[in-house]
Amino acid sequence: MSNAESNNRKQKPEAVIMFDGVCNLCNASVNFVIDRDSDRYFKYAALQSEAGQRFLDRHNRSVSDFDSVILQEDETFYTKSTAALRIARKLDGAWPLLYGFIIIPPFLRNVVYDLIARNRYKWFGKQDECRIPTPELKSLFLD
C-alpha cells in the first residue's frame, strides 16, 4: 500500500452503526444502508454482539438497551432520529435530502422514532438470534 493510500485510510472517519441485531426492522434497515453505501463509509455491530456490549458498557448504558440505533462517527455518538438522519446523509441517491429534517427539534422527531421503536417487534417481528453476515459482507461487521 502506498503512503497516499495509507494516509487516505487514516483520514477516513470511523463510522459505526450499532443496531438491535434481533429486530427484523433493524436488520432490514442495515441491509438498506449497505445497498446504498457504495463508499463503504459505515461499519456495523449488533448491540447484542461482543463489540456492541463493550460499547454499551464503556459508555455506561444498560447492556440490554436496544431501543435506539447508535451512530458513532469518530468520537461523537448519535442516537434515534439524529443517527438515522446522519446515516441518510451519507447514502447514494436522493436519501441525503432527508437530512433537511435535522432542523426539526429532536424532541419532535423522536416522538415518531420512539413510537416505532416501542412497537418494532410487534409490527415487524424479531429473530431468535443476531444476523450472521454473508461472507461478502463479513468485513463490514465488527467482531
C-alpha positions as CSV (number, residue, x, y, z in Angstrom):
1,M,0.0,0.0,0.0
2,S,1.4,3.4,-0.9
3,N,1.7,6.3,1.6
4,A,-1.1,8.2,-0.1
5,E,-3.4,5.1,0.3
6,S,-2.3,4.7,3.9
7,N,-3.0,8.4,4.6
8,N,-6.4,8.3,3.0
9,R,-7.4,5.3,5.1
10,K,-6.3,7.1,8.3
11,Q,-8.2,10.2,7.4
12,K,-11.4,8.4,6.7
13,P,-13.6,8.9,9.7
14,E,-14.7,5.9,11.7
15,A,-18.4,5.5,11.3
16,V,-20.1,2.5,13.1
17,I,-23.8,1.8,13.1
18,M,-24.9,-0.2,16.2
19,F,-28.3,-1.7,16.0
20,D,-30.7,-4.2,17.6
21,G,-29.5,-7.4,15.9
22,V,-32.7,-9.5,16.5
23,C,-35.1,-6.8,15.2
24,N,-36.4,-7.5,11.7
25,L,-36.9,-3.8,11.0
26,C,-33.3,-3.0,12.2
27,N,-31.8,-5.8,10.1
28,A,-33.8,-4.6,7.0
29,S,-32.5,-1.1,7.7
30,V,-28.9,-2.3,7.8
31,N,-29.4,-4.1,4.5
32,F,-30.9,-0.9,3.1
33,V,-27.9,1.1,4.2
34,I,-25.4,-1.4,2.9
35,D,-27.1,-1.4,-0.5
36,R,-26.8,2.4,-0.7
37,D,-23.4,2.9,0.9
38,S,-21.2,2.5,-2.2
39,D,-18.3,4.2,-0.5
40,R,-18.5,1.7,2.4
41,Y,-18.4,4.6,4.9
42,F,-20.2,2.5,7.6
43,K,-19.2,-0.5,9.6
44,Y,-21.9,-2.3,11.7
45,A,-22.3,-4.0,15.0
46,A,-25.3,-5.6,16.6
47,L,-25.8,-4.2,20.1
48,Q,-26.1,-7.8,21.3
49,S,-22.7,-8.7,19.9
50,E,-19.4,-8.6,21.9
51,A,-18.5,-5.3,20.2
52,G,-21.9,-3.8,20.9
53,Q,-21.9,-4.9,24.5
54,R,-18.4,-3.5,25.1
55,F,-19.6,-0.2,23.6
56,L,-22.7,0.0,25.9
57,D,-20.6,-0.9,28.9
58,R,-17.9,1.6,28.1
59,H,-20.5,4.4,27.8
60,N,-22.4,3.5,30.9
61,R,-25.5,2.4,29.0
62,S,-27.5,-0.7,30.0
63,V,-26.3,-3.7,28.2
64,S,-29.9,-4.5,27.5
65,D,-30.6,-1.1,26.0
66,F,-31.5,-1.8,22.4
67,D,-34.2,0.8,21.8
68,S,-32.1,3.1,19.5
69,V,-29.8,2.9,16.6
70,I,-26.5,4.4,17.7
71,L,-24.1,6.0,15.2
72,Q,-20.6,6.6,16.2
73,E,-18.7,9.0,13.9
74,D,-15.1,9.4,15.1
75,E,-15.7,10.0,18.9
76,T,-19.2,11.5,18.6
77,F,-22.3,9.4,19.2
78,Y,-25.8,10.0,17.8
79,T,-29.0,8.2,18.7
80,K,-32.6,7.9,17.5
81,S,-33.7,10.2,14.6
82,T,-30.4,12.2,14.7
83,A,-28.5,9.0,14.0
84,A,-31.0,8.0,11.2
85,L,-30.7,11.4,9.5
86,R,-26.9,11.4,9.7
87,I,-26.9,7.9,8.2
88,A,-29.2,9.0,5.4
89,R,-26.9,11.9,4.6
90,K,-24.1,9.5,3.6
91,L,-26.2,7.3,1.3
92,D,-26.4,7.2,-2.5
93,G,-29.2,8.7,-4.4
94,A,-31.7,11.3,-3.1
95,W,-31.6,10.0,0.5
96,P,-29.3,12.8,1.7
97,L,-32.1,15.2,1.2
98,L,-33.8,13.7,4.3
99,Y,-31.0,15.4,6.3
100,G,-33.0,18.6,5.9
101,F,-35.3,17.3,8.7
102,I,-32.4,17.9,11.1
103,I,-33.8,21.4,11.6
104,I,-36.8,19.9,13.4
105,P,-36.0,19.7,17.1
106,P,-35.1,16.2,18.3
107,F,-37.9,16.1,20.9
108,L,-40.4,16.3,18.0
109,R,-38.5,14.0,15.6
110,N,-38.1,11.4,18.3
111,V,-41.8,11.1,19.0
112,V,-42.2,9.2,15.7
113,Y,-38.9,7.3,16.3
114,D,-39.9,6.2,19.8
115,L,-43.3,5.0,18.6
116,I,-41.8,2.8,16.0
117,A,-39.0,1.6,18.4
118,R,-41.6,0.6,21.1
119,N,-43.6,-1.4,18.6
120,R,-40.9,-2.7,16.2
121,Y,-41.1,-6.4,17.4
122,K,-44.9,-6.4,17.3
123,W,-45.1,-4.8,13.9
124,F,-42.1,-6.3,12.2
125,G,-41.2,-9.3,14.3
126,K,-37.9,-10.5,15.7
127,Q,-35.4,-13.3,15.3
128,D,-34.1,-15.7,17.9
129,E,-30.5,-14.6,17.4
130,C,-28.5,-11.9,15.7
131,R,-27.9,-12.0,12.0
132,I,-24.8,-13.6,10.6
133,P,-23.4,-11.6,7.8
134,T,-22.7,-13.3,4.5
135,P,-19.0,-13.9,3.6
136,E,-19.1,-11.0,1.2
137,L,-20.3,-8.6,3.9
138,K,-18.4,-10.0,6.9
139,S,-15.7,-7.3,6.6
140,L,-18.3,-4.6,7.3
141,F,-19.3,-6.0,10.7
142,L,-17.3,-5.6,13.9
143,D,-16.5,-8.8,15.9
